[in-house]
Amino acid sequence: MAARVPDYVIVASKGGAPAHPAWYLNLEANPEVQVQVKGEKFTARGHTAQGAERAALWAKMVEIYGPYALVPDQEPTGKFPW
């Protein structure tokens, strides 16, 4: 049985810049990543949230980081990818 990988959410905001962060484009091209949180290392697979998942995550991100409530859920190029 494989070990449970913890869930993490990363918001790929570039402060309103007209292009997504380069690291997001790399993740989009190759979603399998190596993650290290403190002393724990594991392999994970990233994806861009859509629909209901995206709405729920956005609400949670606003709860965690209040200033997101002041920013529309979009950049000039479209929605924040995460």
N, C-alpha and C positions, 0 to 999 in steps of 0.2 A: 504494500500500500504506500502510495506517495505521501510525503509530508504535506500538510496544508500550508500554502503560501499566504502570508498576510495580505490584506487588501490595502493598497495605497492609491491615492489620487494625486495627480500632479497637474496643475493648471499651466498650460503653455501660453502664458501671457507675455507679451514683449512691450508692455506699457503703452499700448495703443499704436505701436509701429505698424507700417503698412504690410509687413511680412511676418510670418510665423518665426519663432526662434529656430535656429539651425538644428539644435538638438531634437526638436519636435519632428522636423523633416527627416532626420536620420532615424528616429524611432518609427515614423510612419513607413519608411522604406524597409526597415528591419526591426520588427516589433519584439524580437526576443532579446532580453537584456539581462545583465548581471547587476544585482542590487546589493548594496551593503548598507545596513542600518545598525549603527554602533558596531558590535562584533559579529553580527549575523550577516552571512552572505547567502544569496539564493538567486536562482534563475527565475525570471518572470516574463510575461508576455503582455505588452501594452496594447491598448486599443483606444480609439476616440469614441467617447460616450455619445450616444444618440437618443432621441426621444425621451421616454419616461426616465430612463437611467440618467440621462443628462440633466433633466429637470430636478431630480432628487439630489444629484451630486451638487448642482449649482446651489440649491437651498442649503445644503450642508456646508459648502464652502463659505457662503455668506454668514452662516452661523459661527463658523470658526474664525473668519477674517472679515469683520464688519465692513471695511472699506469696499469690498466687492459689491455691496448693496448700492453704492453710488455709481458704479460702472455698469453700463448696459452689458448684457451677456453677448457682446460682439465687439470685434475690432473692425477697422475699415475693410479688411479682407474677408470678414465673416465671423462666425462664432469662435470664441476661445476654444482651441482644441485641447482635449484632455481625455 
